[in-house]
Amino acid sequence: MPRWLRRIRAALRLRTRRQYLLCRAMRRRRQLRPVADRTGAIRPGDILVFMTLRNERLRLPWFLDYHRRLGVNHFLCAENGSDDGSREYLAAQPDVSLWTTTASYKEARFGMDWINGLLRRHGSGHWCLVVDPDEFLVYPHDDTRPLRALTDWLDASAIRSFSAMLIDVYPKGDIAAQPYAEGMDPLAVARWFDPANYTIRKDAVYGNLWIQGGPRGRAFFAEEPWKAPALNKIPLVRWARHYAYVSSTHTLLPRSLNLVYDENGGERASGCLLHAKFLSTFAGKAAEELDRRQHYADSHEYRAYHAALSDAPDLWTQQSREFRDWRQLEDLGLISKGNWA
């Protein structure tokens, strides 16, 4: 078969896949019941956060305040059957729109059908940041420039998507021995990370980079590193109605949104998501999610966590680094300013 014909067939398959995902999103969005719909307050140009959550009450105050300080204007949340007060807390926040559902997280493609539906209805024309409650965006100059400065530069540069590698942070010592309380900065407890120990490859179908490794790779998946969680994310996108996330925030369609790197020797601007999963609440969360079996691949990730937690794991090693700021991450090659001076 000629190469040009193979390219056309591949493009048609991806287009069909995207249309299928959008149809799913429109159907599954009907599972969401509005609790506090304040989307009428969203103004043109507002920066929006989208997230799904379940039982994250302890994390929510710091998460919201952190991203408010960056410059996020509105939070759109799909809550999945929480019983810890998360729903009530979010409903009381004036810059939050909240929907709830008790439908299957797994059957909604691990919440991405709900997120794609909300993005299609409310995100078009906005810069949208899709994150979990334990993820915190870091980008070059974040100590002196608001998020809008970054998105304005991306607009001026005709860049539609911004990548952010997931970097797991963890405490020094037994995870359970350092209590985390509501409203605390997670980095006050867990501020160590792996400066290296990452593998990277390019996905042949979607063109995105696939990154694995870090503390989860070495501590929980050392025997099967190819099964370690993906660390590549494209969480910040100037959204349009015909876009769709394929696999969490790892992969997007149209395919061009995944090309967030330079293959000609240069560097494109990128950030990271500090991932504060490993707090004292982690064991309880892992046990809950293992029991629910609502996660990818029959919750194989949470089975690995549960098996290791009985040994009171210490993720810290002599090679671990204590997080300071974005400049440190740039020096390590984990984020880049690119042309954004």
WOFENMO-V650903 format. One record per backbone hydrogen bond with DSSP energy under -1.0 kcal/mol. CO is the residue of the C=O (numbers start at 0). NH is the residue of the N-H. Records with the same first field share a line. If there is no record, write none. Layout:
CO = NH / NH
This chain:
1 = 5
2 = 6
3 = 7
4 = 8
5 = 9
6 = 10
7 = 11
8 = 12
9 = 13
10 = 14
11 = 15
12 = 16
13 = 17
14 = 18
15 = 19
16 = 20
17 = 21
18 = 22
19 = 23
20 = 24
21 = 25
22 = 26
23 = 27
24 = 28
26 = 29
27 = 30
28 = 31
32 = 99
35 = 97
37 = 40
38 = 41
42 = 45
46 = 72 / 73
47 = 128
48 = 75
49 = 130
50 = 77
52 = 79
55 = 59
57 = 182
58 = 62
59 = 63
60 = 64
61 = 65
62 = 66
63 = 67
64 = 68
65 = 69
66 = 70 / 71
69 = 146
73 = 48
74 = 96
75 = 50
76 = 98
77 = 52
78 = 100
84 = 88
85 = 89
86 = 90
89 = 92
92 = 95
94 = 74
96 = 76
97 = 34 / 35
98 = 78
99 = 32
104 = 109 / 110
105 = 108
107 = 112
108 = 111
110 = 114
111 = 115
112 = 116
113 = 117
114 = 118
115 = 119
116 = 120
117 = 121
118 = 122
122 = 125
125 = 238
126 = 47
127 = 236
128 = 49
131 = 134
133 = 275
135 = 273
137 = 271
138 = 141
140 = 143 / 144
145 = 148 / 149
146 = 150
147 = 151
148 = 152
149 = 153
150 = 154
151 = 155
152 = 156
153 = 158
154 = 157
159 = 237
161 = 235
162 = 270
164 = 272
166 = 274
169 = 191
174 = 177
180 = 183
184 = 187
185 = 188 / 189
190 = 322
191 = 169
192 = 320
196 = 213
198 = 211
200 = 209
202 = 206
207 = 202
209 = 200
210 = 230
211 = 198
212 = 216
213 = 217
214 = 218
215 = 219 / 220
223 = 226
224 = 227
230 = 165
232 = 163
234 = 129
235 = 161
236 = 127 / 238
238 = 124
239 = 242
243 = 252
246 = 249
248 = 233
250 = 245
252 = 243
253 = 256
254 = 257
255 = 258
257 = 259
269 = 335
270 = 164
271 = 137
272 = 166
273 = 135
274 = 168 / 276
276 = 278
278 = 281
280 = 284
281 = 285
282 = 286
283 = 287
284 = 288
285 = 289
286 = 290
287 = 291
288 = 292
294 = 298
298 = 302
299 = 303
300 = 304
301 = 305
302 = 306
303 = 307
304 = 308
307 = 310
308 = 311
312 = 174
316 = 319
320 = 192
324 = 328
325 = 329
326 = 330
327 = 331
328 = 333
329 = 332
335 = 269
336 = 339
338 = 340
